Amino acid sequence: MNSLVILMGGALMMCAVIATAAGIARNSKFYRQELTESGSRELALDGLRGMAALMVMAHHAALSNTWLTTGEWGDARNPILQLFGPMGVIIFFMLTGYLFWGKARVANGKMNIVKLWRGRLLRIAPLYMFSLLVILLVATTQTDTGWLALENWKSLLRLLALGALNWHKVGQMDFTVYNAGVTWTLHYEWAFYLMLPFIAWLAPGRKVFGLAVIAYLLVWVGLWYNLNLQGGLYFILGMLCPVLLENPSLRSQFRHPVAACLALSATILLCVLFGSDSFVKGHSASIAGAVFPLLFVAAAGNQFLNILTHPAMRCLGAISFSLYLLHGIVFRLVIHILKVNGLTSLTQLDHWLILIITAIATTLLCAATYRWIEFPFLSISHKKCLQAAGPATETIPN
């Protein structure tokens, strides 16, 4: 029964966030214009990105609920919400692989390194530094400042690497507890961006299939030697989609509503077969296989009964990076306040009501951070891309 209550709480929180995003999309002049000027964007993927961020958010809301009541972190106490975290992250990775491999194919395997890395720097750095500043301010107010000792300068310096380096403890201070540890994914993202210019020559034709076989074998060899190399598979699954969908006739068939229903059914069935323990045990490749049908059909342009192209979902897609980096900070701050004030014995209804209100406030905050922190630098990056490309525009968005 408790698991069902937690699932209902997570579902209500997701509905509240979607409703908030719908209000933003409808009432904000900036977002109305942003969502109208879609250009050549693949709109279904914008919505899928928003759904991925929402899944991670619901996962961490459930973990925060457990942390408040038991003091433990890591158990959502519901198998669906437990799966939502890794599923959302894997969707992010596969989307990155799909979009950037598509760009490499359009460029005939010749990637401009400066343009790529400059664009990624402008995309990630502003919000990352903002989130880091918030974390440091919160940590300063809630703890002593012993972690600022000079001997910790190396660990502090790692925090400025924009997630390319995994965070280490600074003295006895573990900063990952302040943002639900979400920055670990940036390490894999940066690794992909660093490697992409050097493997882009494989993009033309179907050479990516050979790359996929090699990566798959390396993953199994790594597991034999207790090395987790599965992260690379997530990107490669996304990289396969532009090749698999290069036939326009095949792509149009996967846009049919029946394809959406089949993809969703396949994902649900595979998740049930694999079980939520797959990710915990290190076999997250099985979860990637379960999620792949959703990405594949969405990459074909399937709108999933217009759900993915709804303004609310596309709004969530626009602010997804803000949602991903900031929601853990806000959840942790609110739960800390409840703990300090001895409010750990509230009912589940009260807990989830607080989490839902927190999620709504977080969504509004992220709409503001995208508008005033992310978007100005995205505009700079886009202008530089247009200047470098001349009069032609890119066919696939960042």
KERO-957810 format. One line per field, with one value per residue (C-alpha): x, y, z; residue in three letters. Coordinates in steps of 0.05 Angstrom, whole numbers, padded with zeros to 5 digits. Layout:
// residues N
X: c(X ...)
Y: c(Y ...)
Z: c(Z ...)
residuo: c(Ala ...)
This chain:
// residues 398
X: c(00000 00057 00088 00022 00016 00087 00071 00008 00048 00100 00046 00010 00076 00089 00019 00030 00096 00064 00006 00056 00095 00029 00015 00085 00078 00010 00023 00096 00109 00180 00161 00103 00153 00206 00158 00129 00195 00212 00252 00279 00276 00251 00193 00178 00249 00240 00180 00218 00274 00223 00194 00264 00277 00209 00224 00289 00253 00199 00253 00290 00225 00213 00285 00276 00212 00251 00308 00259 00225 00282 00346 00369 00382 00376 00310 00248 00205 00167 00195 00167 00196 00261 00267 00249 00317 00361 00311 00310 00386 00393 00343 00386 00448 00414 00386 00456 00482 00425 00428 00503 00514 00461 00502 00564 00527 00502 00575 00598 00640 00678 00665 00691 00724 00725 00653 00631 00669 00653 00579 00581 00618 00566 00511 00536 00580 00532 00480 00531 00568 00503 00483 00553 00549 00481 00509 00569 00525 00478 00536 00567 00504 00490 00561 00625 00674 00730 00725 00753 00821 00880 00898 00831 00847 00852 00783 00754 00787 00753 00686 00703 00714 00640 00627 00681 00716 00676 00666 00709 00698 00727 00757 00698 00647 00609 00577 00539 00488 00466 00443 00424 00491 00466 00532 00561 00526 00564 00628 00600 00572 00639 00674 00627 00639 00714 00713 00662 00708 00756 00703 00659 00692 00651 00586 00576 00547 00536 00603 00568 00544 00616 00628 00568 00593 00662 00630 00585 00644 00684 00626 00625 00700 00696 00643 00690 00744 00694 00698 00632 00637 00563 00557 00584 00528 00474 00504 00515 00442 00423 00476 00444 00378 00398 00423 00364 00315 00349 00294 00238 00185 00206 00208 00137 00111 00139 00101 00035 -00001 00001 00078 00075 00030 00075 00138 00108 00082 00151 00185 00137 00143 00219 00222 00178 00221 00287 00264 00286 00346 00381 00407 00427 00467 00505 00467 00437 00447 00383 00346 00375 00348 00279 00280 00307 00238 00214 00273 00271 00198 00204 00265 00223 00178 00123 00088 00059 -00013 00010 00035 00108 00092 00044 00068 00075 00122 00162 00168 00195 00243 00268 00282 00304 00376 00355 00306 00360 00414 00371 00314 00359 00384 00314 00288 00348 00340 00266 00277 00333 00287 00235 00287 00315 00245 00228 00175 00197 00135 00084 00037 00054 -00001 00033 00102 00078 00039 00103 00142 00089 00091 00167 00165 00119 00165 00225 00192 00180 00252 00278 00235 00270 00341 00331 00306 00360 00420 00417 00382 00429 00489 00449 00435 00509 00525 00471 00494 00566 00541 00503 00564 00608 00558 00541 00470 00452 00421 00433 00384 00391 00389 00436)
Y: c(00000 00048 00035 00052 00117 00136 00121 00163 00220 00216 00215 00276 00313 00299 00323 00386 00401 00390 00436 00489 00483 00489 00554 00580 00562 00596 00659 00677 00718 00693 00620 00629 00657 00606 00548 00579 00591 00517 00524 00456 00426 00355 00373 00303 00298 00364 00333 00268 00309 00342 00274 00249 00308 00297 00223 00240 00293 00243 00192 00241 00265 00193 00187 00253 00226 00165 00208 00250 00191 00141 00182 00135 00155 00110 00073 00103 00048 00039 -00002 00046 00109 00071 00057 00128 00155 00111 00111 00187 00192 00139 00177 00239 00201 00169 00236 00266 00208 00214 00289 00296 00235 00263 00327 00286 00251 00318 00343 00280 00260 00326 00359 00429 00418 00491 00501 00437 00449 00524 00508 00456 00504 00559 00508 00476 00527 00584 00541 00494 00552 00580 00514 00506 00576 00560 00495 00530 00584 00532 00491 00553 00570 00498 00476 00504 00527 00479 00450 00516 00499 00509 00435 00421 00464 00406 00380 00450 00460 00397 00430 00482 00430 00436 00363 00336 00311 00272 00309 00285 00300 00367 00349 00314 00352 00313 00364 00312 00307 00379 00364 00290 00275 00291 00319 00250 00247 00308 00267 00220 00277 00312 00247 00239 00310 00302 00237 00257 00296 00237 00184 00227 00198 00135 00174 00169 00103 00048 00043 00058 -00014 -00037 00014 -00013 -00085 -00063 -00023 -00081 -00129 -00079 -00073 -00148 -00151 -00094 -00131 -00191 -00147 -00109 -00046 -00011 00013 00012 00088 00087 00040 00092 00142 00089 00066 00138 00141 00080 00116 00164 00104 00059 00114 00139 00107 00159 00105 00068 00133 00150 00082 00092 00158 00121 00121 00045 00048 00093 00044 -00015 00022 00041 -00030 -00059 -00012 -00030 -00105 -00103 -00063 -00114 -00171 -00139 -00113 -00050 -00087 -00088 -00017 -00026 -00089 -00054 -00084 -00018 -00037 -00078 -00015 00021 -00035 -00025 00050 00046 00034 00100 00139 00103 00118 00190 00200 00178 00238 00201 00250 00196 00219 00292 00285 00298 00360 00390 00460 00437 00380 00423 00476 00423 00403 00474 00480 00407 00423 00472 00421 00368 00409 00448 00404 00364 00427 00453 00385 00377 00447 00437 00368 00397 00451 00399 00357 00416 00435 00363 00352 00282 00247 00280 00235 00212 00259 00318 00297 00292 00356 00392 00357 00376 00449 00446 00416 00471 00524 00489 00490 00565 00575 00535 00574 00636 00606 00583 00651 00693 00646 00592 00628 00688 00641 00595 00656 00672 00600 00599 00665 00639 00575 00615 00660 00599 00563 00623 00630 00557 00536 00472 00416 00387 00432 00433)
Z: c(00000 00017 -00051 -00085 -00045 -00066 -00139 -00135 -00103 -00158 -00212 -00182 -00178 -00252 -00270 -00229 -00264 -00333 -00314 -00291 -00356 -00395 -00358 -00373 -00447 -00451 -00410 -00422 -00484 -00486 -00484 -00533 -00583 -00566 -00577 -00640 -00674 -00679 -00744 -00764 -00694 -00685 -00640 -00615 -00587 -00550 -00515 -00502 -00470 -00425 -00406 -00389 -00342 -00310 -00298 -00263 -00222 -00200 -00183 -00138 -00107 -00084 -00059 -00021 00010 00034 00060 00100 00133 00142 00134 00077 00005 -00057 -00048 -00082 -00048 -00113 -00172 -00225 -00194 -00180 -00255 -00275 -00255 -00298 -00354 -00357 -00356 -00411 -00455 -00447 -00469 -00528 -00550 -00549 -00591 -00641 -00651 -00656 -00699 -00745 -00749 -00765 -00821 -00850 -00847 -00883 -00823 -00818 -00751 -00735 -00668 -00647 -00666 -00629 -00565 -00563 -00571 -00516 -00470 -00480 -00470 -00405 -00369 -00351 -00316 -00287 -00254 -00229 -00197 -00167 -00137 -00106 -00077 -00047 -00016 00014 00040 00071 00109 00133 00153 00179 00126 00143 00073 00047 00077 00030 00029 -00006 -00066 -00115 -00098 -00101 -00169 -00196 -00183 -00236 -00290 -00313 -00295 -00341 -00277 -00226 -00160 -00102 -00029 -00008 00059 00093 00051 -00002 -00048 -00088 -00032 -00048 -00119 -00117 -00149 -00219 -00245 -00256 -00324 -00348 -00344 -00397 -00439 -00441 -00458 -00517 -00542 -00536 -00576 -00628 -00676 -00678 -00694 -00738 -00800 -00786 -00793 -00869 -00893 -00842 -00808 -00741 -00739 -00734 -00680 -00643 -00646 -00620 -00564 -00544 -00541 -00499 -00450 -00440 -00432 -00382 -00341 -00340 -00308 -00264 -00308 -00323 -00395 -00408 -00414 -00484 -00507 -00491 -00539 -00593 -00589 -00606 -00660 -00695 -00704 -00761 -00801 -00786 -00804 -00867 -00909 -00915 -00925 -00863 -00823 -00844 -00822 -00752 -00746 -00743 -00675 -00675 -00675 -00613 -00576 -00596 -00574 -00507 -00497 -00514 -00464 -00408 -00423 -00425 -00360 -00326 -00352 -00333 -00266 -00229 -00199 -00267 -00260 -00188 -00205 -00260 -00320 -00341 -00414 -00406 -00386 -00447 -00490 -00459 -00471 -00542 -00576 -00548 -00575 -00642 -00656 -00631 -00675 -00734 -00717 -00679 -00633 -00588 -00599 -00597 -00526 -00541 -00584 -00533 -00512 -00440 -00458 -00506 -00453 -00405 -00461 -00467 -00392 -00384 -00368 -00314 -00286 -00286 -00252 -00203 -00178 -00132 -00099 -00085 -00061 -00014 00014 00029 00061 00103 00129 00147 00183 00222 00245 00266 00213 00193 00222 00176 00137 00067 00042 00075 00050 -00022 -00018 00002 -00053 -00105 -00084 -00086 -00156 -00181 -00151 -00182 -00250 -00245 -00223 -00281 -00330 -00304 -00306 -00378 -00399 -00364 -00357 -00411 -00469 -00476 -00486 -00531 -00575 -00578 -00597 -00650 -00681 -00685 -00718 -00771 -00783 -00793 -00837 -00881 -00907 -00897 -00831 -00792 -00802 -00732 -00670 -00611)
residuo: c(Met Asn Ser Leu Val Ile Leu Met Gly Gly Ala Leu Met Met Cys Ala Val Ile Ala Thr Ala Ala Gly Ile Ala Arg Asn Ser Lys Phe Tyr Arg Gln Glu Leu Thr Glu Ser Gly Ser Arg Glu Leu Ala Leu Asp Gly Leu Arg Gly Met Ala Ala Leu Met Val Met Ala His His Ala Ala Leu Ser Asn Thr Trp Leu Thr Thr Gly Glu Trp Gly Asp Ala Arg Asn Pro Ile Leu Gln Leu Phe Gly Pro Met Gly Val Ile Ile Phe Phe Met Leu Thr Gly Tyr Leu Phe Trp Gly Lys Ala Arg Val Ala Asn Gly Lys Met Asn Ile Val Lys Leu Trp Arg Gly Arg Leu Leu Arg Ile Ala Pro Leu Tyr Met Phe Ser Leu Leu Val Ile Leu Leu Val Ala Thr Thr Gln Thr Asp Thr Gly Trp Leu Ala Leu Glu Asn Trp Lys Ser Leu Leu Arg Leu Leu Ala Leu Gly Ala Leu Asn Trp His Lys Val Gly Gln Met Asp Phe Thr Val Tyr Asn Ala Gly Val Thr Trp Thr Leu His Tyr Glu Trp Ala Phe Tyr Leu Met Leu Pro Phe Ile Ala Trp Leu Ala Pro Gly Arg Lys Val Phe Gly Leu Ala Val Ile Ala Tyr Leu Leu Val Trp Val Gly Leu Trp Tyr Asn Leu Asn Leu Gln Gly Gly Leu Tyr Phe Ile Leu Gly Met Leu Cys Pro Val Leu Leu Glu Asn Pro Ser Leu Arg Ser Gln Phe Arg His Pro Val Ala Ala Cys Leu Ala Leu Ser Ala Thr Ile Leu Leu Cys Val Leu Phe Gly Ser Asp Ser Phe Val Lys Gly His Ser Ala Ser Ile Ala Gly Ala Val Phe Pro Leu Leu Phe Val Ala Ala Ala Gly Asn Gln Phe Leu Asn Ile Leu Thr His Pro Ala Met Arg Cys Leu Gly Ala Ile Ser Phe Ser Leu Tyr Leu Leu His Gly Ile Val Phe Arg Leu Val Ile His Ile Leu Lys Val Asn Gly Leu Thr Ser Leu Thr Gln Leu Asp His Trp Leu Ile Leu Ile Ile Thr Ala Ile Ala Thr Thr Leu Leu Cys Ala Ala Thr Tyr Arg Trp Ile Glu Phe Pro Phe Leu Ser Ile Ser His Lys Lys Cys Leu Gln Ala Ala Gly Pro Ala Thr Glu Thr Ile Pro Asn)
